[in-house]
Amino acid sequence: MTLNEKAKDLRSSGYALTVCGGAGLIIMILIFTGVIPVSLGGAFGIVTKCVMTLLFILFFAAGIHSFRRSKAVSQDAARETDKKKEIKKWFLESFDADALNQIIFSGCRKKKVPEDDQDGEEASAQEDDQEEIPAKDDDQDTETVTEPDAGEDEGGSSELGENDLYFERTDLIKDKICERFMDVEDALMSELTEEIYSELFEASE
C-alpha cells in the first residue's frame, strides 16, 4: 500500500468513526435528557447507558486521531509523489521499449543452451552466431549454411512466451530503478513498474 492509499484509508476511517461516534453521542444525550424514552431502569440501565456513551466517545476520539494521522501521512505521500515523478521521468528519458527488449533478448541468447547438441563440433559451431557452418553431403559438394540470426524475429521474441516476456520486462525495469534509486519502497516500486510498463509496451500495442 502506497502512502497515498494509506492517507485515503485514514481519511475514510476518520469520517466513518467521527460520524458514528458523534451521532451516537447525540443519541445518548437525548436518552439521558429523556427526549428519547428508553425503558432501561435500575443499575443495569445505568451501566448500559454509560457503556454505550463510552463506546461512542471512543469512536469519536479514534476518528479525530485518524484525521490527524492522515494529515501527517498526506505530507509523506506528497513527498512520495514527487519522488515517483522524478524516478518515472528519469526512466522514460533513459530507456525506451526497444532498448529494454534489446537487453532482454541479448541476455536470452547468452543464456540459451542448444538442446540438439550431438557432439563437440556442433556445440562449438553454435557458440558463434555469425560463424558459417560447412555442411557436407555424401553425394553433393560442400555447401555453406548460415545459422539464422536470433534477432530476426523482432529481437528473438520467439524465445520467450508472453507471460515470460512480461516478467522479464518488469524485472528489468525494477533492476534499472534500483541501480539508480536505492531506497524505493516495495509498494512504490510495484506502482512505478506497472505504470512504466503500461506506457512503454501496452500503449504501443
N, C-alpha and C positions, 0 to 999 in steps of 0.2 A: 504494500500500500504506500503510495507516494504521500508527501506531506500535504499536497493539495487535497487529496482524497480524505486524509485524516482530518484536516481542518473542516471539510464539509460534514463529515460524520459527527464531529464535535458540535458543530452548529446545529445540526439536526437533532442531536440528543439534547442539546441545551433548550431548544424550542419545545420539544416534547415534554421534558421534565419540568420546565418552568410553567408551561400551560397547565399540565396535570396538577402540579403542586399548588399553583395559585388558585385554580378552580376548586381544588379540594379544600384549601384553607377558607375560601369564601363560603363554601357549603357548611363547613364545620362552625364557622362564626354564626351563620344563620341558624344552625341547630342549637348552639349554646344560648343564643338570644331568644329562642322559641319561635322564630319566624317560620322555620320548618319543623313541624312537630314530629318527633321520633319517640316511639314508645319503648325506651330503654331506661328503666328505673333501677334504683338501687346501686350497689357498688359495681356490679357487672356493667351497667350502662355507663357509669362514670369512667371506668377503666377503658372500655371500648372507645368512648369518645376521645379520651386522652391519647390512646394508642394511634387512632386514625389521624388525629391532629399532628402528632409527632411524625407520622409517616409522610404526611403531605408537606410538613416543614422540611424533611429530609429530601423529598423530591425537588422542592423549590430551590433548596441550597445546592443540590447537585446540578441543577440546571444552570444556576449562576456560575458555578465552578466550571462547567463545560464551556460556557461563553468566554470566560477568562482564558481558559486553555486554548480555545480556538483562535483567539487573537494572537497569542504567542506563536502558535503553530502556523498561523497565516503569514506572520513575518518570516518564519523559516521557509515557508512554501514559496514566498516571493523570491527569496534568495535561490531556492532550488530551481525556480522557473528561469531565472536569469542564467544560472549555470547550465540548464538544459539547452537554452537558446545558444549559448556560447559553444557548447560541445557539438550541437547539431550543425551550426553554421560552419565550424571548423571541418567537420567530417565531410559535408557536402561540397565544400570548396576543395578538399584534398583528394576525394575519391569519387568516382562515378561507377555506374553499373559495369561498364566494360573493364575498368581497372580491377574491380573485385573479382569478376569472372576470370580474368586472366590469371590472377593469383591462385584462385581455387583450382582451375583446370591444369595449370602448370604443376601444382602440387600433386594433383591426382595422377598425372603422367609419371611423376617421380616415384610415387608410392606403388604404382601399378606393377604387379608381378605377372608375367605371362604364364598362363596355365597349360599351354600346349608345348612347353619345352620338352624335347625328347633327348637331346644330347647337348654337350657343351658348345657345339658350333652354333646351334640355333639360339641358345641363350645369349651368347656374346654378340650375335648379329642383331638381336632385338634391343640391345642396350643403346645403340646409336640410331636415333630416329631417321637421321639423314643418310645413313650408310646404305649403299646399294648392295643387294644380296644376289650373288650369282646363283641361278638355278639350272641344274643340269638335267638333261633328259637323255635316256639311253639312245633314242633314235633321232634326236634333234640336236642342233648346235646349241652351245651355251648361250643363254639369253639373260638379260639383266632385268631383275624385278625390283621395283622400288616400293618400299613399305608406305602405306597410306599415312598421311600426316594426321596425328591425333587431333590437331586443331581444326580440321576441315569442317567438322560438324559443330560450327559455332563455338570453337574453343574446346571441343571434346565433351559436349553436353550429354552425349550418349553414354558416357562412363558413369553418370550419376542419375539416379531416379529423381522424380520431382520432390519427394519428401527429403531425400538425402541432400539435394541441392539447396533446399530451404535451410536446413540445419547448418550446412557448410557456410552459407552466406551469413546467417545470423551469428554464428560463432566467430567468423572473421570480423564482422562489424564490432562485436564485443572486444575482440583481441586488439583491434586498432584503437578503440577508445581507451582501453586500459593502458596501452602503451603511452598515451599522451596524458590521460587524466587518471590518477591512481586512486582517488577517493570517491568513486561513484558508487552510490548505494545500489543494492540489487534491484529494488523496485524502480528506481530511476533508470537503471541500465536496461531493464526489460522494456520500459516505455520508450526509451530512445531507440532501441533496436527495432521495435515494431514500426515506429514512425519512419525511421530511415529506410528500412526495408521496403515499406509501402511506397515511399516517394521514389526510390531508385528503380524498383523492379515492377511492382504492381501497377504503377501509374503508366509505365511504358508499354504494358501488355494490352 
